Amino acid sequence: MCRRLSAARRDPLSGLWTRAPFERRASRLLARRHAAVVLVDLDGFKALNDTFGHAAGDEAIRATAASLNDALAEKRGAVAARLGGDEFAAVVPLEEPFTLPWLLNGLHGAFTAPFTYRGRTIRVGASIGACLTAELPSRSLPLALRRADEAMYTAKRDGGGWRVADGPDLTHSSRAGRRAGRPGTAGRGAA
């Protein structure tokens, strides 16, 4: 029974937390200290699946999860998850906010490193958005995720890489905690 409960909390493909346990752990972390909230969306993932098949996409998910785990291994208290599809999240305690660019550069380099699948070298891009909770009016996980989501989509719109949300103001409308116009949201919003 305990093994099944634990398995239900972990994504079977990536081994990372699923959304609900991630949100519980991340909220507890943010209640105690400021952190960086990071969202990652793989670029070209659908094309990868369409070109090489879903097994190649699965390998990209596993490689991304391994890179995320490696990058956060020395970040005591960090928590990471696969939110679904090709989207990942992490909450990372930062002693010094000025270290965030180094973290994001390292993550982006790891996520975009080529991997081998059935003898072929495959590259996947990544768009990363981050938010420093110290710059928000409260250490609210939903607010931080919205800001990181907005920054991630700015990076995606600009061709990939990473962006950090500036300040507490949202510049894109949001529905149900997700940027309007994004798949899974009702209606269309500002891009």
N, C-alpha and C positions, 0 to 999 in steps of 0.2 A: 504494500500500500504506500509506504513512504517513498519507494523508488518511483512509483507511478506519479505521485504528487510532484516529486522533484522533476521528473521528465516533462510534466505538463507545464512547468515554469520555464523550461529551457526550449529554445527553438531546436528541433531535431537536426536541421541541416548545418546550422552555424555553431551550435552549442552555447550561444549567447542567451541572456534572459529574453523572455517574451515581454510584451508591452506592460501588462499589469504588474508583474514583480519588479520590473525595471522602474516603473513609476513610483511604487512604494519605496523602494530603496533610494531612488534619486530624491524623492521628497524628504525622506529622513535625513539624507546627507545635506540637502539645502537648508533644512531647519537648523542645522548646527554651524554651517559655514558657507562662505561664498565659494563659487566654483564657476567653471566654464561649462556651458551646455552646448554640445556639439551635435549637429545632424549631418549625415552623409547620404548622398544619393548617387548611385553609380550612373555614369553617363554611357550611353550606347548599350545598355543591358538588353533591351528588347532586340536590337540588331544582333547582338551576340547569340541570344536564344534562337532567333530566326535563322541565322547563318550556320551555327554549329550545333544547335539542338539544346534542349533543356539540361542535359548532363553537363554541358560546358558552362551554362549559366549557374548550375549548382556548384561547380568548381570555383567559379568567380565569387560566389557567396562565401564558400569555405575559405578561400584565400583572403577575402576582405575581413572576415571574422578573425582569422589568425593574425592578420596585420594589426587589427584593432586591439586584440588581446596583448600582442607583443608591445605595442606602443604604450599601453596603459599598465603594463606589468609592474613598473616601478612607481606608479602614481597611487600611493596608498589611499584606499577608500573609493577609488574610481569605480563606476558602474557602467556597463555597456549592454546594449540590446540590439536585436534585429527587430525593427518595428513592423516589418512586413516587406515582401517583394525584395527590392534592392535598396531599402532604406534602413539606416542604422543610426543609433543615438548613443551618446555617452555623456555622463556628468563627471567632470574631472576637477577635484579640488586643486586649486592653484595657490601656492604660497605667495607668488608674485605675479600679478596680472600681465606684466611685460613679457612673461615667458610664453604667452599664448601663441604668438606667431611661430615660435620654434616648434611647439606642439603641432600646430596645423600644417606647417611645412613638412614635418616628419610624417604625419598621417597621410597627406596628399601624395607624397613620394611613395609611401608604402602601398597605398591603394591603387596607384597607377603603374606600379611595377609590373612588367609582363609576367605571365605564368604559362606553364606548358600544359597543354591538354592534348592527349593522343598524338604526341610528337609535333604539335603545332604551337608556335608562340603566339599568345593572345594578349592583347592590351585592352583594358577597360579604363575609361576616364572616371573622374569623381568630382562632384561639386560638394563643397563643405561649407556649412554655415555655423557660426558660433555666436554665443552671447555670454557676456560676463554678468553674472547676477549682481555684482557690486554696483553696476550701472542701472539697475532696475529699482523701482520704488519699493519692491518687496522681493523676497527670494521665492517667488512662486514658480513652480515647475511649469504649469501651463503657459504662463506669460513668457518664461525663458524659452520654451519650445517654440512658441509662435515667433519670437524674435529670431531665433536660430533658423527657423524654417524660412523666414523672409530673407535672411542673409544667404541661405543656401540657394534660394531661387534667384537671387541677384547674381551669385556666382555662376549658376547654370545659364542664365540669360547672357552672361558675359563670356561664355565659352568654357566654363570649368574653373578649377582652382578653388580658392577659399575666400570667404569674406567674414568679417566680424560685424555684427549689428552695432550701430552707433546709437547709444542712449536708449531711453525707454519708449520712445514714440514709434508706433507702427506706421509705416508709410503705405502698406497694402491692407485692404480690408480682409477680414478673416471670418470664417463661419465654422462653428463647432471646433475652434482651436486650430483650424487649418486654413491656409491661404485660399481665398475665394478663387474659383476658376481652376483649382488644382483637381486632378482626378479624385473622386470620392467626396467632393463637396457639391452642394446644390448651387445652381446659378453660376453666373460669371462675375468676376471681380476685376479689380485693377491688376494689371500685370507689372 
